[in-house]
Amino acid sequence: MRIVVAGLIALLWSAALAAQPPGPEQAALGRRLAAAGDFNAIVGAMGAAEVERIARETPDLSDAERARLREIGAATLAAGRARLLDTVGAIYARQFSLAELRAITAFLEGPAGRAYTGALPRLLPQIAAAMQGVDLAAEIRAAFCRETGKLCAAPAATH
């Protein structure tokens, strides 16, 4: 009985510690991780592509208006990214221990990490192209069908 009570106390204590907001260093490292990591690189690449898509798909803009659209797009993306980085940084700070945050951030802010995240904007279009036509849900259904005889019919289109 004492072991059970001690186990429950330890469980409740660890849950209470996990619920505590991260300290200042942990919060700062979470924000640095968000800024240095994949998330920021992906949001930047996707945001820039979206601005270019809007500029390309709006043929009645003059060159000056298109340039202004790009300026407004860049400013809007910067403000949105700052908000998102704060939010994602807080999530990282709650998820990872201080030691983990230090190690991950050190990697991402070092030469190899910067090379990795710096390459993402160039790699993402290649990765997206490589994934064209990949339907993992269909592969899962087919594998399950082969084993069980169920889920063999393709699901109805949901439009």
N, C-alpha and C positions, 0 to 999 in steps of 0.2 A: 504494500500500500504506500509506503514512504517513497518507493521508487516511482510509482505512478504520480504521486503528488509532486515530487521533485521534477519529473519530466514535464508535467503540466505547467509548473512555475517557470521552468526554462523556456517552454514554448511560448507562454504568455509574455515573458520578458523579451524574447527575441522578436515577437510580433510588435511589442511596444517600441523597441528600438528601430525596427524597420519603418514604423509609422512616423517616427520623428523626422522633421525636415532636415535635409542635409546641412552640414555646417558651411561656413563661408568658403573654406578652401575647396570642399567637395562641390559646392555650387559653381564656383569659378572654374574648376576643372571640367565639370559637366558642360559648361558653356564653351570652353576651349575645345573640348572633344567635338561638340556639335559643329563648331566653326571649322575645325580641321578635317573632319571626317567626310565619308561618302555622301551623307545627307546633304551637306552644303554644296558639294560639287554637283550632285544630281539636280537639286533645286535650281542652281545657277544655270546649268545646261538646259534644263527643261524650260525655265523662264525665258532665257534668251531665244530659244527656238520658238516659243509661243509668240513673242514680240515680232520675230521675223515672219511667222506665219500670218499674223494679223496684217503686217505691212504688205506682204505679198498678196493677200486675198482681198485687199481693199484698193482696187485699181483706180478709183477716182481721186486718190490723194495726189497732191502735187509733191515734187521732190522735197520742198520745204516742210510740208505737212508730214511726209513720211519720216524725215529727220526728226521732227518734233515728236512724232509718235514714238520713235526709238528712245529719245531722251526721257519722255514721260514713262515709257515702259521700264527703262533702266532704274529710274527713281522709285517707281512703284515696287519693282522687284526688290530693290535694296531695302525699302521699309518693310515689305512682307517677309523677306529673309531674316531681318533682324528680329522680328516678332517670333518667327518660327524657330530661330536658333535659340532664343531664350526659352521657349517651351520645350524644345527637344533637349536642350542642355539640362533643364530641370528634371526631365525624365531620366536622362543618363545619370545624373547625380544621385537620383533615388535608386537606380538599378545597380550601379557598380560601387564597389567599396572604394575607399580613398586610394588604396594601393593599386587597385585595378585601373582607376582613372589616371593615376600618375603614369602607369606603364603604357596604357593605350595612347594617352596624349603624347608621351615622349616618342613613341613610334611614329604617330601621325605627323608630329611637328619636326621629326628628323628627316634626313635625306630620302630614305626609302618610302616613308609615309607620304611625303610631299610628292614624290614621283608617282606613287599610286594614285593619290587623289587628283593630281594634276593631269593624269592620263584619262581619268574617267570621262570628261566631256568628249574626248575623241573616241573613246571606246564604246560609249553607250549606243551610238547609232549602229556600230558594228554588231554589238550584242543584240540589239533590237532586230536587226536584219537576220541574224542567225536564228532568232527565235520565231521568225515568220513561219507560219504553218505548223508550229509545234502545238499540239493539243494534248496536254498531259491528262486532262479529264477523260478524253476519249481513250487514251492508252490505259488508264486505270479501269475504266468500264470494260474494255476489251479483256484485260487480264482477269478481272473479276468474273466476267462472262465465261472465259475459258475454264476457270476453276469451278464455278458454281452453277453456270447456266442461267444466271440472273444478270440483269442490267445489260442485256444483249442488244436491245433496241436503242437506237439513238434517242436522246431526250427531245421532246418537242421544242421547237424554236420559241423563245420568249421575246416577243417584240411588243 
